Amino acid sequence: MGNIFARKRRTRVTEQDRAVLQLKQQRDRLRQYQKKLGLQLEKEKLVARQLLKDGKKEKALLLLKKKRYQEQLLDKTDGQISNLERMVQDIEFAQIEMKVIEGLKVGNECLKKMHETLSVEEVERIMDETQDSIEYQRQIDELLAGSLSQEDEDAVLAELEAITQGDVQLPEVPDEPLPDVHKTEEEPSESPPTHHFTPFISFRRSAILGGIKTV
């Protein structure tokens, strides 16, 4: 288990990371040197003033020359720190560029695999089928829309408008009352003898039954 974690830890630190770390350490050392040198310059400046007060002009002049040389070193240190910081930024940006290039490489490989599974001919076939389906649906829509003639369409719209506005008129009911129907009383008549109509009734019954059977 320990070997596995150690191996993973080693793979995380690259040569670029080590270089950046060393450059930052050198930059920090130069900053500490600047701070120390600045305090020393302030102290020597105070000593030079005291020497002038004491009349020791030669020693004060020598100390000021030393101070001037140290100030030049301080300026050079600023330049070195700037160079180190620029180098660190360049390396870090180069690392970012490498990661971007690696990402582009992986994406390119993925696109290649996708293009292998889906060729240009396959895409053209799918597009043609899609266009055919769209055209077929358009023809169906035209057929459905053209099932009624323009005259029928106008009549339907007119009827709809009439219903909406309440203009549909029903047939008028006549105001005049209907005439009364008078029944005429029929005088009773003597029915003929029954035996005279028996053949006729039998014949009629047979005809009716025969008609039912025929149907």
Secondary structure, DSSP 8 states (H G I E B T S, - for coil): -HHHHHHHHHHH--HHHHHHHHHHHHHHHHHHHHHHHHHHHHHHHHHHHHHHHTT-HHHHHHHHHHHHHHHHHHHHHHHHHHHHHHHHHHHHHHHHHHHHHHHHHHHHHHHHHHHHHS-HHHHHHHHHHHHHHHHHHHHHHHHHHTSS-HHHHHHHHHHHHHHHHT--------SS-----------------HHHHHHHHHHHHHHHHHHHHH-
